[in-house]
Structure formats: structure tokens, C-alpha cells
């Protein structure tokens, strides 16, 4: 992030949910989101006063309950509560869906849900954060001029050294494609799913991609083209965004009480979980 500057609510002003949404959209514009995405306020009363904010990766029913228990009436997340609106909203995911249960719980507990998704993914702040986490110099974007992915200078690190750095940065046990001793120059970091960005990386001469997840056949194509890959897990690659969202709110509304929910990974590499 850039330098913190006083925001419009820095002198004890009352912030409502709509103003919080606009504060975030000013940093992560809705027009930068994909057409299928749902950035912004999905559940809640725009006129409610913000008592406290919780930030997390996913607006699960559990996260919503934790936010409410902490005194927060707004949960700001990276992932939206839903992309396609749930047809049923019930207390249990088994009788509707995870999204339906989340909407039910948010409405029951009076917790507004705001998401900054693909509009955050392609922001300068998100790309700079990835570079900072890996302690590498950012060279630009994978998709210029304003698309996804950060291009980083690995400075001759080996694939093994970079994988260890990624493991520490994202708190996970990554899956690695490639020779551990290979020295790397240009690295592309793509949070979440790699998808077609793998082909962009290949065409741009990238030595290695770091992503949350990728399909086997895409990885096979990259491997055959001499592009290494480090996969850290979709959630691991994006958990740091909760801190980025909290920092964004804090910079503009420093009087707002903010808590980052401590979220563990939803998976583990066999043999590395708790005994």
C-alpha cells in the first residue's frame, strides 16, 4: 500500500455501511471487476452505522458468527457471499447451500457483507503485497496494462529456495513442478486460480509461476514448455488480502474498530497436519 493519509472519517465521524462500501470501492473500483463478479455490498442495510468491522477471506456462516461475537456488524471479505444468488436461504448449508446459509446467518445476526474480489485482485495494492510477501522486486504486471498477475525478479533464486520462501510467506506446504536446482529470473505471481494466465506467462518468457491452484493439463503444458510452477493453495494465496482490506479501511477511517479473523487453511498436505 501507499502512504497512509488521513481520511474523511479521521476525526470521529460516524461511518455507515454505504460509506464503508464507497471507501473500499474508491480504492478497488467496481469497474475493474469481471462482469460476472459481485463486488460491494451483498447483504445488509446501507444506512446502518458501522460499529466494528471484521475482515476475512470467505464470508462463511462460521466467519459471520465470529464477526458478530467480536462485536462487528460488518464483515469485509475478498470472496463474495455468492456469485449466483442462492435460491434458498436456510440455517444449514445441507438444506440450501453454503451461500444460502451465509446469507441467512448474516441477516439473522445483522452483519452486513461487503466483498472486494476481482477488482482487488488486479489492484496495484494487491500486486505490491504479493511482491512484499515474497521479498522480491516487482517488475510490472503479467497482463499489461491493468490486468492480473505480478511480474517479480527472482534474482537468481533456485526453484527450491523460492518454494521455501513461498511456504513461509503463505503458511503452507506448496506443490512444486520443476527441478529444484533451477535458477530463476522472472516469476509471475497469480493469486487464486491460474487458469489461462499460465499461457500468458509462457508467452512472456516467465521462468516460474506461483499460483493458488491450476489444472493438471495446464501445468503439464507449462512443464513441457520449461515453465516451473509453485502451487500454494487458493485460500493460502489470498488470505493476506484480509490484512490489505483492513489496512485500506484503517487508512481512510482510523477511528473504525477493525479485527482480522484468524483463518486457518481448509486443507493440509498429508503428513503435515497436527498429530
N, C-alpha and C positions, 0 to 999 in steps of 0.2 A: 504494500500500500504506500501511497504518497504521504507527505507530512500531515499530521493531524491539525486541523484548523477548527476554530470554534464554529459550531453550527447554530441554526436558528432557535434551538431549544436549550442553549447552553446556560441560560440564566433562570432555570427553574420553571420554564414554560411547560404547560400541560400538553402532552403529546397524545393524539388519538390514533386509532388503528389505521385510518385512512392516511394520516400524515406520516406514520411509520412506513406504510407501503410506498408512498411517494418518495420518501427519503431514500429508500432502497432502490427504487426504480430510477432515481436520478443518477445513481452510481452504476446500476446494471439495467440499462434501458430495455423496455419490453420489446421494442422493435428489433433488438439483437437476438431475440429468442426465435426458435424454429416455429413454423406455422402451426405445428401440432402440439406445441408446448402450452403450459398454463402457468405462466409466471404471475406473481402478485397474490392478492387476497382471494382465497378459495372458499373459506368458511369463516363466518364471524360478522359482527356488526361494525361497519366502518366508523361509526360515531363513538364507540366505546373508548373510554380513557385507557391508555396503556399503563397498567400497574407495574408490570415487570415483564421482561422478555426472556424466553429460553431459546437457545439456538442448537440445532441438531442436523444430522444428515437426512433422516427419514421421519415423517410425521406418523409414526406407528401409534396404535392405541396406547401402548406402553409408554412411549415418549410423551404423549399428550397427558397421561395421568401423572407422569413425573413432573412435567411442567406445572400442572395445576397444584401439585403437592408442594412445589417450591414457591408458590405464590405468583407464578407467571400466568397472565391471561392472554399472552400471545406466544405462539411457537413459530419461529422463523427457521425454515429448513431449505436445504438445497433441492431435494426431490419434492415435487408436488404431491399432495394427498392422492390425486388421481389425474390421469390424462383423459380417460373416458369416464364420464360421470357414472357412479355406481347406480344400478337400477334398484337396489335395496340397501337400506341402512339399518342394521341391527346391532345389538351389543356384541355379538360374537361373529368373528370372521367366518366361522364354519357355516353360519346361516345366511351370510351375504357375501362378503369378501373382505380382504384386509382394508381396502379403501372405504368400503361401506361402514365397517366397524370404526374406522378412524373418524369419519365424518360424524357418526353417532356420538362417539365419545367427546369429540370437540364441542359439539352442540350441547351435550349434557353438562359438561363442565364449564362452558363459557370460555373456551380457549379458541381464539382466532388463529387461523392457519395461513401463513404467508410463505411463498416459495420463490426462490431465485434460482432458476435451473439453467437452461442452455444460454440464457442471457448472461449468467455469471460465468459459465464455462469458457466463454470466448473473451472475457474481460481482461484488460491489462493486469488488473489486480490478481486475478486467478493465475495467469501465466507467470507473473512475477513470483507468486507464492510457491509455485512448483519449483522454480529455479532456486529459490531460497531454501526450500526444504532439502534439496539435494546438494546445496552448497556449490552450485555451478553457475557460470556466467550465461545469462540469456542472450542469444544472438538474434532473435526475431521470432516470427510465427511460422508454424508449419504451413498453414494456409494463409497466404497473404491476400489482401492487406488487413483483413479484420476477421479471419476465420479461427478455427480451433487449433490447439496444439502449440507448445512452446519448443523452439529450437535452442538447444543448450550446447555449450562447448565442454566436452568431457575431458579435454586437456591431456589425452593420452592414458586415462584410467583404463585398466583392463576390465573386461566384462565382469569378472569375479569381484573386483573392487567396487564397480558401480552397483552390482546386485547387493552387496553388503551395505552400501550406502542407502540404497532404496529400502532395504529391510529395516534399517534403523529409522529412516525418515517416515515411513508409513506404518511401522509397527506390525510387520507381517513376515511370513516366510514366502518369498516370491518364487514363482516358477520361471526358469530361465531356459531360453533357446539360444544355443551358440557355444563357441569354445571359450572357456573361462579365461584363457590367457590372451585372448584377442585384445589389442589396444584400440581404443575408440576415439573418434574425433567428434563428429556431430551426432547428438542424441535428440530424438523427438519425444516429448512427454505429452500424453493424451489421457486426461482423466476419464474414468468410466470405460465405455466400450470403444475399442479401437476402430472397428468397422472398416469403412473404405479409406480411412486416414492412413492405413498401412500401405496402400498402393501409392498414396501421395508421398509418404516417407520414402518409399523405394525410388520413385521418380526423382526425388530431390537429393538422392545420394546419401541418405542418412545411414549411419553405421548401426544404430540400435534404436529401438522404440521401447518406451516404458509406458504401459497402459494398465488399466484395471483388469480388463479381460479382452479376449479375442478368440474367434473361432479357429478350430484346428486347421482347416484348409487355408485360411488367410495366413496363418502362421507358417504353414508349410511353404506357401508361395514366397513369403519373406525369407525363410531359411534357405530356400533354393537360390534366392537372389543375393544371398550373403548379408542379409539384414538380421542382426540379433534382436532378441526380444526379452523383456523382463515384465512379467505379469504380477501385479501386487494384489489383485482383487478389486472389484468395482467399488466396494464400500471403503476399503483402505485408501484408495486413490483419492476419494472425495471427502473423507472425514475431516480433513483440515479446513474445508470450506465453512464449517460451523464457526471456527475461530475468525475466519475472514468476514463472515456476516456480523459477528459480534463486534469486531473492530470497526466495521463500517457504521454501525449504529452508534457506537460509543463516540466516534469522531464527530458525528453530527448532533447527537443528543446525549452529552456526557452525564446528564443527571438521571438518565434511564437506568434502572436496575436490570442487569443482564447476567444470565447464567448460561454457560456452555454445558450441555448434558454430556456426561462421560459415556460414550458408546463403545462397546467392545465390538470386535469383528463378529459377524454372523456365521463364521466358518473357521476352521483351523486345518492346517496341514496335519495329516495323520502322524501321530507320534510327537507332536509339538504342543498338544493341548495340556491342560492341567491334569495331574495324576490324582 
